[in-house]
Amino acid sequence: MTRLRYGHTPVDLIPFGAVEGERRTVTWPPGDVELNTLGFLEAFNSAVDVRLPLGVSVKVASLPTQALLKLIAWGDHNPSRGSKDAQDFRVIARYYFRLVGDERFYSQQHLLKRNDFDVVRGGAWMLGNDAGMQMHPNATAVLERVSAITAEQVDERGALTLVSSMGGPVDQNLELVRWFSEGLQAASISASQKP
């Protein structure tokens, strides 16, 4: 990993793809630093082009794939990152409904009919669904990893470590993760039913 600075903002450059090992990691010499790159290549393959000033165009991971990467990074329990990945996931999940567009959002009748529906929860569902749809069918390992993380973290008998580290009310975070997980599962079901 190489760290650059853009003004006061640190920017990490992380190699992936052809330099990854079999376990989807990259290792820096002398071999004591290892980083999980699961999902990086898949996020790159579904990246969106963003135009910067002076006509510069760069590929940026979409918000749905960023949410997946944040959950994978949190699942690695890297103590040096603290709860930043969980907090970043919360921000994306909480505000995704604002990016969906009213027509698309309100066309989801199955969500609108739920007694526990609100726009934030519905947005989290759509985030999970969009993440799953962007990743299918070529990212099985990524989706399985994230599904395992969310399934464990929505079990109210468990430690609820993800929702506790997201910042904000734990009960609201639990609902965000639960609805995201349901959207992700719905994408898997929908993809498996396509001919």
C-alpha positions in Angstrom: 0.0 0.0 0.0 1.2 3.5 -0.8 -0.2 6.5 1.0 -0.3 9.8 -0.9 -1.7 13.1 0.2 -4.1 15.3 -1.7 -3.9 18.5 0.2 -4.7 17.4 3.8 -6.5 14.2 2.7 -4.6 10.9 2.8 -5.2 8.7 -0.2 -4.2 5.0 -0.1 -3.2 3.2 -3.3 -3.7 -0.6 -2.9 -2.7 -3.0 -5.6 -5.1 -5.9 -6.4 -6.1 -8.2 -9.3 -3.1 -9.9 -10.8 -1.0 -9.4 -7.7 -3.4 -11.0 -5.3 -2.6 -14.4 -3.8 -4.9 -17.4 -3.9 -6.7 -16.2 -0.7 -7.5 -12.8 -2.3 -4.9 -11.0 -0.3 -1.8 -8.9 -1.1 1.3 -9.0 1.0 4.1 -6.5 1.4 7.7 -7.4 1.9 9.0 -8.8 4.1 5.7 -10.6 4.3 4.4 -9.3 7.6 1.7 -7.0 6.2 -1.2 -8.7 4.5 -4.4 -7.0 3.3 -7.6 -8.7 2.3 -8.6 -7.6 -1.2 -11.7 -9.7 -1.5 -14.2 -7.6 -3.5 -11.7 -5.1 -5.0 -11.7 -6.5 -8.5 -15.4 -7.0 -8.5 -15.9 -3.4 -7.3 -13.6 -2.2 -10.1 -15.5 -4.2 -12.7 -18.7 -2.5 -11.7 -17.2 1.0 -11.0 -18.7 4.2 -12.4 -16.8 6.8 -14.3 -16.6 10.1 -12.4 -15.5 13.3 -14.2 -13.2 15.5 -12.2 -12.2 19.1 -13.0 -10.0 19.6 -16.1 -11.7 16.7 -17.9 -10.1 14.0 -15.8 -12.2 10.8 -15.6 -11.6 8.2 -12.9 -13.3 4.9 -12.0 -15.0 5.0 -8.5 -16.6 2.1 -6.8 -20.4 2.5 -6.7 -22.0 3.1 -3.3 -23.5 -0.4 -3.2 -20.1 -2.0 -3.8 -18.5 0.4 -1.3 -21.0 -0.8 1.3 -19.9 -4.4 0.6 -16.2 -3.5 0.9 -16.9 -1.6 4.2 -18.6 -4.7 5.6 -15.7 -7.0 4.5 -13.2 -4.6 6.0 -15.1 -4.4 9.2 -15.3 -8.2 9.3 -11.5 -8.4 9.1 -11.5 -6.7 12.6 -8.4 -4.7 11.9 -7.8 -2.9 15.2 -6.0 0.0 13.5 -9.1 1.0 11.7 -11.3 1.0 14.8 -15.0 1.4 13.9 -14.5 3.6 10.8 -15.7 1.0 8.3 -18.9 0.3 10.4 -19.5 4.1 10.6 -19.0 4.5 6.9 -21.4 1.7 6.2 -24.0 3.4 8.4 -23.7 6.6 6.5 -24.1 4.9 3.1 -27.1 2.8 4.3 -28.8 5.6 6.1 -28.8 8.0 3.2 -29.0 5.8 0.2 -32.7 6.4 -0.2 -31.9 10.0 -1.3 -30.0 8.7 -4.3 -32.5 6.1 -5.5 -35.0 8.5 -7.1 -38.7 8.7 -6.1 -40.1 6.8 -9.1 -37.8 3.8 -8.5 -38.2 4.0 -4.8 -42.0 4.1 -4.7 -42.3 1.4 -7.3 -41.2 -1.1 -4.7 -44.7 -2.0 -3.5 -43.6 -5.0 -1.5 -41.6 -2.6 0.7 -44.2 0.1 1.0 -46.8 -2.5 2.2 -44.6 -3.6 5.2 -45.8 -2.4 8.6 -42.2 -1.6 9.6 -41.4 0.4 6.4 -39.8 3.8 6.5 -37.8 5.5 3.8 -34.4 4.9 5.5 -35.1 1.2 6.0 -36.4 1.0 2.4 -33.2 2.7 1.2 -31.1 0.2 3.1 -33.0 -2.6 1.4 -32.4 -1.1 -2.0 -28.7 -0.6 -1.2 -28.4 -4.3 -0.4 -30.4 -5.3 -3.5 -28.4 -3.0 -5.7 -25.2 -4.4 -4.3 -26.3 -7.9 -5.0 -27.5 -7.1 -8.5 -24.2 -5.4 -9.3 -22.2 -8.3 -8.0 -24.1 -11.2 -9.5 -23.2 -13.6 -11.0 -19.4 -13.2 -10.8 -18.8 -12.3 -7.2 -20.1 -15.3 -5.2 -17.2 -15.2 -2.7 -17.9 -11.5 -1.9 -21.6 -12.1 -1.5 -21.2 -15.1 0.7 -18.7 -13.3 2.9 -21.0 -10.3 3.4 -24.1 -12.5 3.8 -22.3 -14.4 6.6 -21.3 -11.1 8.3 -24.8 -9.7 8.2 -26.5 -12.9 9.2 -24.4 -13.1 12.3 -24.8 -9.4 13.1 -28.6 -9.3 12.9 -29.0 -12.2 15.4 -30.3 -10.3 18.5 -28.9 -13.1 20.7 -25.4 -12.4 19.4 -22.9 -9.8 20.4 -24.2 -7.2 17.9 -20.7 -5.8 17.5 -21.3 -4.3 14.1 -24.4 -2.4 15.0 -22.7 -1.3 18.3 -19.7 0.1 16.4 -21.7 1.9 13.7 -22.4 5.0 15.9 -25.9 6.2 16.6 -28.8 4.2 18.1 -28.1 0.4 18.1 -31.8 -0.4 17.4 -31.8 1.8 14.3 -28.5 0.3 13.2 -29.8 -3.2 13.6 -32.7 -2.4 11.3 -30.3 -0.9 8.7 -28.3 -4.1 8.7 -31.4 -6.3 8.7 -33.0 -4.5 5.7 -29.7 -4.3 3.8 -29.3 -8.1 4.3 -32.8 -8.8 3.1 -32.2 -6.7 0.0 -29.0 -8.6 -0.6 -30.8 -11.9 -0.2 -33.6 -10.8 -2.6 -31.0 -10.0 -5.3 -29.6 -13.5 -4.9 -33.0 -15.1 -5.3 -33.8 -12.9 -8.3 -30.5 -13.7 -10.0 -30.9 -17.4 -9.4 -34.4 -17.4 -11.0 -33.1 -15.8 -14.3 -32.8 -18.2 -17.2 
